Amino acid sequence: MAALGRALLSFVYPPHCILCDKLIGSWAQAEAGICPGCVSAVREQPRERCLRCSSPLSTQSTPGSLALSAASSGCPTCASWPVDRGFGRAISLGAFDGPLRDAVHALKFRGNRKIGGILGRCLGASHEMTELNALIPVPLHAARQRERGYNQAELIGRGFQQAKETSLISGALVRARATAQQAQTASAEERAHNLAGAFVARGRELEAIRSGGIAGVVDDVLTTGATVDACGRAILEVRPDLRVIAIVVAITP
């Protein structure tokens, strides 16, 4: 009966991909409303990456230039990162462009929660993070979460958790105060100032992470790194023995 209902729905309302608007053969072929082609585009990202920030390297870069040092890799994305930032490195699916950008917008602004799981699973499956001990989603302020109805970073983290079977500690960070949306702030300095003191880490929740372990702070997009930096600093203030990395869907070149 359910199959008949889905077939009738596809006949009356032919499904279109929410990312590219192309007609999908049937709802059964769509994953959270995304056509197989766009799912593949999200998964199949450039292989040559900066090992420090995970940003796809330009065509001028060569595999031999890959290095943790931004100066040696010639990576413009992380060259300006401060040495004393609150996280060590970043991993992502790819650049904040094309299907990745559309998928993030659908998750954040169009209420498509299922995309968060898809993006998280793709992210978890694309990286060998055998030493990762815990995932910590960037929290929303309570008022913003009530308005949106969910935390997109947590949905991404849950998808990543399914791919890697890593613990997710949703309450390890809290947002102590509301801040302006980062997209509305222009410079890296303004973004850092906007988030100064915005996050507080909870020691009891962080006790679940072993001494010297790696905590992955999960967010949707990394632009200047100010959000993950503020989160990492809050975590390290309580647990200075930990290592913090950024785990994001996309990175802005």
Disulfide bonds with the S-S distance in Angstrom:
none
